[in-house]
Amino acid sequence: MDGGDGDDTLILTNGVGTSNNFNAGNGYDTVDASQLTASSGAWRFSGSGWERFIGSEQDEFVYGESDSEDYFMNGGDDWVYTSDGVDSFDGGSGIDTLSFYLLELEQGVDINLNRGQINNDGYGNSESVDDFENVIAISPWADTLIGDNLNNVFYAGSNDDIVRMLGGDDLLVLQSAIRIADGGTGDNVVSFNQTFKLVLDGSDNMVEEARTTGVWVNLFANTIFDDGFGDSGFIDNFTTLYGTILDDNITGTDGDDTLYGNGGEDIIRGRDGNDSIEGGGVIDKLQGNTGEDYIFGNNGDDIIRGGSGDDELVGGNDDDSIFGDGNEDILLGGYGDDILKGGNHNDVLTGGYGADTLDGEGGADTYVYLAWGESTPTVRDTIVEFQSIDTIDLSAIDADTWTAGNQAFTFIGDADFSGTAGELQVTQTPSRIYVMADINGDGEADIEIMIRDGVAPTADDFLL
């Protein structure tokens, strides 16, 4: 569509996912999308020669061009892709995003959402911005991004960038280390899960450089020691961190942190505070230190240490080694042949599926079984040094599969199975103790747990 000369207005009517290309021609021309009421999809608009865009209450994607343009986005969660003209941006309501990504920028972007100013749009122009929450400024240039007191999302990626998020609960996505990454106040998240960064080649063209190693970040020391590209930077006021798909080394603060390794063979330390730590897809070493921590190994043969404090430690898949260390901990192996060691206090140990080794160590410990298949004659758990103050909890298992509901076991000591479902037996050899249960009445053990050392449990040592 060509507007020709004169001051024209293009009024967009209802539809879903429509893409328009409007050549407005000369004059002061307006694209008016305020009447759009589509309930699904997002509107996309591109064109040339227009000077004003009026948005609707829907989500819109608007692509600018080289003329000077005024954007009034109204409602919806909108994206505006800037251009090299002198523009003004009003996001209206909704969560709106201003993108400078993949433009042929000539300089660094300098934007301050708190003051409503774009001091440099990457082409040397000064512009105004209001009610935009998110900024994507990934380029090889030195960008300066200042947030406001709302919840902002910033994307940055040059080693010379400066980012200050100010207030709100913010997300900063980094392609690489930057000079300053300051989350400000609020519960802030930093993510390094991008797989490349943009650099200039010998002809000053933007090209992608792939990440070859994971990151080494110490939030307590306020330092990105290595961003995976060999560069370092300053980081402060972030308590949630997402690593890369490669091998990361991550240390939290002395506060309450949330740390994700994602993929790779990660080393994650929580330090003080009540931390939440998750490994990733390979072999991780995860440590909570002090505080009441939650640690999840996920996939891989992980090594998990709770440290002091009442921790909850979960292995996930594969063969994990889990150590409660101190205080009263909850240990769950998950799948695989796991090793669980509680520590010197009253711990709860659940091996899960696989041939697990469970050692409560000191204290009055509880060994929990949630399903009969978690320890069988062919895939059997080993409890190390069972003591008379310890407990084996079988209460979650239905002792009689032929009867509706969850039936309790009947303790029969060392007597033989009689062919009645629900019998629980404890037998001894010179070197081993066996706990066995028949849940279907065939006179054979369906559940079998071996106790190495310690004492034989009596009826009082079970929750049935």
Protein Blocks (a to p, Z undefined) as FASTA:
>chain_A
ZZbgajddddddddehiacdddebgajddddfklpccfgdjdddddehiabdcddfbdcd
ddddfbdcdddekgajddddddfbdcdddebgajddddfehiacfbdcdddfknopafbg
onopacddehiabdcdddfbdcdddddfbdcddddfbfkbccdekgajdddddfbdcfbd
cebgajddddfkbfbdcdddfkopacddddfbdcdddfklopafbgonopacddehiabd
cddfbdcdddddfbdcdddekgajddddekgajddddfbjbdcdddebgajddddekgaj
ddddebgajddddebgajddddekiajddddebgajddddfbjcdcdddebgajddddek
gajdddddfbfklpcfklccddehiafkbccdfklpcfblkbgcjdddddehjaccehia
hiacddddfkbccddddfkonopafbdcddeehidddfklpcZZ
